[in-house]
Amino acid sequence: MKKLTLILSLTILSFTSCSTDDDTTNDQDMFVGTWNLSMGLLNGEDRDIINDCNSRSNFTINADGTFIETDYSTSDANTCELDFADPGTWENLGNNIYRLNYDADADGDTYTEDVIVNGNSFSVYYDDPYVYVYTKS
């Protein structure tokens, strides 16, 4: 009887005392963070279209699956102004591909942009043939 009790006790202890931390890991996605506009390309070539003002443009990617894109441009009065701040949600599609789902604008329109993260940068193809490159800060 003592052997049976000992075996049962050891069996129960082996199930309860040896838990793994795999269930509680909360790895932060590499996409989370602030990404600053760093380069503008026209037909694949750097056209030096980034200036002191629009270089303030960025994406803030949050761990809760939301983001906000802020864009700055130079006004007619030659001052740097916030052009827009567009919120949305993002999802990891795998293989360093991320989908940005923009919230509805004033007209009720929504749009989606897929980006590929390559190291510490990603590109956005807004106004063909322009490509905007964002670098993680």
Backbone hydrogen bonds, N-H to C=O, Kabsch-Sander energy under -0.5 kcal/mol:
donor,donor_aa,acceptor,acceptor_aa,energy
5,T,1,M,-2.3
6,L,2,K,-2.4
7,I,3,K,-2.7
8,L,4,L,-2.6
9,S,5,T,-2.4
10,L,6,L,-2.5
11,T,7,I,-2.3
12,I,8,L,-2.5
13,L,9,S,-2.6
14,S,10,L,-2.2
15,F,11,T,-1.3
16,T,12,I,-1.7
17,S,13,L,-2.9
18,C,14,S,-0.5
19,S,17,S,-0.7
24,T,21,D,-1.0
25,T,21,D,-0.6
25,T,22,D,-0.8
32,V,29,D,-1.5
33,G,61,I,-2.1
35,W,59,F,-2.9
36,N,34,T,-0.5
36,N,135,T,-2.8
37,L,57,S,-2.7
38,S,133,V,-3.2
39,M,133,V,-1.5
41,L,131,V,-3.3
42,L,45,E,-2.9
43,N,129,P,-1.5
45,E,42,L,-1.7
47,R,40,G,-1.8
51,N,49,I,-0.5
55,S,51,N,-1.6
56,R,53,C,-2.1
57,S,54,N,-1.4
58,N,70,T,-2.0
59,F,35,W,-2.5
60,T,68,I,-2.4
61,I,33,G,-3.2
61,I,59,F,-0.6
62,N,60,T,-0.6
62,N,66,T,-2.9
65,G,62,N,-1.5
67,F,88,G,-2.3
68,I,60,T,-1.5
69,E,86,D,-3.0
70,T,58,N,-2.9
70,T,68,I,-0.6
71,D,84,F,-2.6
73,S,81,E,-2.4
75,S,79,T,-3.2
78,N,75,S,-1.9
81,E,73,S,-2.6
81,E,79,T,-0.6
83,D,71,D,-3.4
83,D,81,E,-0.5
84,F,71,D,-1.4
86,D,69,E,-2.5
88,G,67,F,-1.9
89,T,101,N,-2.5
90,W,65,G,-2.3
91,E,99,R,-1.8
93,L,91,E,-0.7
93,L,97,I,-2.6
94,G,97,I,-0.7
97,I,94,G,-1.6
98,Y,115,V,-2.9
99,R,91,E,-2.6
100,L,98,Y,-0.5
100,L,113,E,-3.3
101,N,89,T,-3.5
101,N,99,R,-0.6
102,Y,100,L,-0.7
102,Y,111,Y,-2.5
103,D,87,P,-2.5
105,D,109,D,-2.4
108,G,105,D,-2.1
111,Y,102,Y,-0.5
113,E,100,L,-2.4
115,V,98,Y,-2.9
117,V,96,N,-2.9
117,V,115,V,-0.5
118,N,121,S,-3.4
119,G,117,V,-0.5
120,N,118,N,-0.6
121,S,118,N,-0.9
122,F,134,Y,-2.1
123,S,116,I,-0.6
124,V,132,Y,-2.7
126,Y,124,V,-1.0
128,D,126,Y,-0.8
130,Y,127,D,-4.3
131,V,41,L,-2.3
132,Y,124,V,-2.8
133,V,39,M,-3.0
134,Y,122,F,-3.1
135,T,36,N,-2.9
136,K,120,N,-2.8
137,S,34,T,-2.8
